[in-house]
Amino acid sequence: MMIDNTDVDVSGRFLKMARLHNEHYDYLTDPAGFIGKLRDSKAGIDLFTFVSEIHDRIPKFDYHLEHDRLAVIPLTTYENWWKHQISDKTRNMARKAAKKGVEIKVVPFDDEFVRGIQGINDESPIRQGKPYWHYQEDFATVKRLNITFEKQSEFIGAYLGAELIGYIKLVKGNGKASLMQILSKIVHRDKAPNNALMAKAVEICTEQKIPALHYAYWARRGLGDFKISHAFECVEIPRYYVPLTRKGAFALKFRLHHKFKERVPEKWMDIYTDWRAKFLAVKYKPQL
């Protein structure tokens, strides 16, 4: 739904929760006014949540407060990141792509590039041990999903000859750059394209005097290790919750606004994640 020319997602059956569709890319300049329009929309929303910008870490609104834990690299110069923020192992991985014949370059968002993304998406129905949502999407869908924020974005491709084997979508704005997507072909993992793509993204940010590079939420295990190795740090920013109905106030009071997986101990989640990865590997074995 659209509120004040801003796309809002509404989810949940028992508890209808709303948030900005492009969280961490779009921000509210007048939360109170926006919340008033949500109330007037008659959309039956119980709870609204929104976040502050990465640089705005001191709470300033009188709403229920929690925190998002984001992955952010503080940047000054490329040389500082290369020599002091990452390890020898990460530097060697970033160099490996070039040694294996991989070329990293900024590319236009055209139909050829979209077909390259489609080829990466269709390589496997599983990514990071879970079903991959973009597997076998048609060309029009792939283009529509990746064209967002086109004027604010730079697309970086990793090429082995004429083949796109990895890419980054880098979205700039609000005093930061964000990795909206980084993905490469599993079959070419030995060439370390993601490491080289990360180095190029940092190079672009430092050349353009962008002081922070954001990559989604803080993570653990595989993805978390990748982020740590590239000098991402855990940054906590305010997240606010505003009940719009009695049901929303009740849910907030008893913490019913959090998903079940967010309440499960990390040890149990690790067991479940490992089990799911093994199950899916068997289920999709004929396609892998």
N, C-alpha and C positions, 0 to 999 in steps of 0.2 A: 504494500500500500504506500501511497505518497502523502506525506505531511509536510507542508511548507516547502514544496519542491525537493524534498529529501526522501529517498527510498528507505522504507522501514520494513523490517522482517518481523512477522508475528508467528510464534511457534507455541506448541503445547495444546493439549486438549482440556485437562482439568484446570491447569493454570496457564492462561494466555500471557506470554511474556514477549515484549517488543524491544527491539534494539535497532540501531542504524544498520542498514544492509552493508555498508562499507566502513565498518568499525576500524579504527586505527588508520583510516585514510580520510574520512570525513568526520568533522567535529562540530559540536554545538557551540554557537557564540552566545545564545540566549536560552539556556536550558529551561528556565521558568516559563518563558513564552511558548517554547516548543511543547512542554508538558501540558500546558493549558490547551493547546490545539489537539493534543492526543486525547485529552478528556472530552473535548467537544466533538471528536470524530465519531463517537458512538460505536466504536469498533469492538467493544467488550474487552479491552486490554486490562489485565489485572496488575501487571507489573512492568515498569519500563526501566531499562538499564542503559547507562552510557559511560564512556571513559574520557579521561583527560588526555591531552597530547603528551608525547613522550617527555618533552622538556618541562611540563607543568606537573611536578610531582608533589607539590604541597596542596593538601585538600583545601578547597575554598567554597564548597557548597554544603548547605546544611541538610544533606540527605544521608540515608544509610550508606556507610562507606565500607568497601572491601578493597582488594588490590588485584590487579592483573600483573603477572610476572612475564615480562617480555624479554626477548633476546636482542641485545643492542651492542654494536661495536662503537665506542667513542673514537672519533677519527680526528687526526691533525694533518699528518702528511703520509703519503704512501710509503716513504722510506721508514718512517717510524713504525708503521704497521708491519712492514716487511722484516725489519731488523729487530724490533723490540717486542711486538705484541704477539707474534706467532713463533712457533718452534722450528728448529732445523727440519724436523720430519715434515711439517706442513709446507715449508718452503720447497722441500724436495718433491713433494707430491704436486705442488703447483707447477714446478718445472717439468714434471714427467710428461704432461700432455704434449708440450712442444717437442720433446724428444721422441714421442710416439707418432709425430706427424699431425697433431691436432692444432688447428688454427682457431684462435679466439678473436671475434670481431663484433663490433656493433653493426646491426643489420636493420633494414627497413621492415616494417610490418606489412608484408604483402602476401599474396596467395601462395607463393612458393614457400615462404616461411611457415605459414599456417599448415601446409601439407607436411612440412618437416615435423611440426609439433604433433600432428596427427599420427605420424609414423612412430614417434616416441611413445605416445599414449597407447598405441595398439600393440606395443611389444609384449606386454604381459598384463593379465587380469589381476595381478597381485603386486602391490607396492608396500614396502615396509611391513610385511606380514599381515596385510589386510586387503580386502577387495578394493581395486582402484576404480574410483567413480568415473573417470574419463575414458575408460577402456572402450574402444569401438564407437566413440561418438562420431557423428557425421561431420563433414567439412563445415557446414554452416554453423553448427553448434560450437565447434572448436574455435571458429573465428569470432563468434559472438562473445564467448566467455573470455577470450584473450584480448579483445579490442578495448576493454574498459580502461579508462584513464589514458587513452592513447596519446594525448598531447603532453601529458606529464611523464610519459614512460620512455625508457630506452630498452631495446631488446638486444641481448648479447647472445650470440650463437657460438657453439663449439662445433667445428666442421672437420670431418675426416674426408679429405677430398671434397666432393660435392655433397656429401651426406651430412645432414644435421644430426649430431649425436647427443646434443645437450643444449640447453638454453636457460637464460635468466630473463625475467621481466622485472625491471627496476622502476619503481614508481617514486617520483620525487615531489616533495611539497611539505609545507608546515615545518621547515627547518630540519628535514630528515629525508632519507631515501629508504624505501622498503622493498625487500624482495617479495614480490607477490607470488613468484613461482621460480623454482630452480629444479630442473629435472634433466636427467640424461638416460641414455640407453644402458640397460643392465649389462648387455653383452660387451660394452666398451668400458666397463668399470675399471679394468686394468690400466686404462689410459688416464685415469684421474681427471676427467673433464670437469667435474663439479669444483674441484680445488682450483683449477685454472679459471673457471668462470667467476668464482668468488674473488680471486685476485684482480680480475678485470673490473668487477663491480666496485671494489675498494678504490682502484685506480681512478675510475670515473668520479666517484664521490669526492675524493681528495682534490682532484683537478678542479672540480666545481665548488670547492669550499663547503661541502655539505658535512656537518660535524657529527652525524650519527647515521649508522646503517642498521635498520631494523629487519629482523627476520622472524616474524610470528612470535609464538610463545616460547618461554624457557622450556626445555625438554630434558629428558633423561635417556640413558642408553644410547642407541645408535645415532639418532639425529642429534641428541644432546652432546654426544662426544664430538660430532662434526662441528657443531657450533662453538664449543669450547676451544677446539683446536684452531679455529679461525678468529679467536679473540672476542667472541661474543660474551657479554656479561649479562647477568640477571638484573633487570631494572624493574622496580615496582612502581606502577602508576595507579592513581585513584580510579576505582570503578564505583559508580553510584547506582543505587537502586531506589526507585520511587514507586510506592504502591498507589494504584489508581482506583482500587476497589477494596472492600473489606477482605475479600478472598486474598488479594495480593498482600495486604498487611499481615494476614494470618500466616501465609506462606513464608513471608520474610521473617517473621518473628520466630518461626520454628525451622528455619533454614530449609524449607521445602523447595526453594528456587534453584538448588544445586542438583545436577544430574546424579544418578546413582553412582556412576563410575568415579565421580569426584569425591565420594564419601568412602570409597573402598580403600583399605590400606595399600600402600605401594607394593608390598610384598605379594599380596593377592593379585594385584593387577599384573605384576610381572609373570606370575604363574599362568594367568588367563591369556596374556599376550603371547607367551611361548606356545601354549596349547593351540591357540587360534592359528598361529603361523604354520604349525605342523599340519593341522587339519586342512587348511586351505591349500597347502602344498600338495597334499594327496588329492583333494577335490579337483584342483585345476591341473593336475599333472599332465593330462593329454594335451593341454593347450600351451604348456611351458616348453 
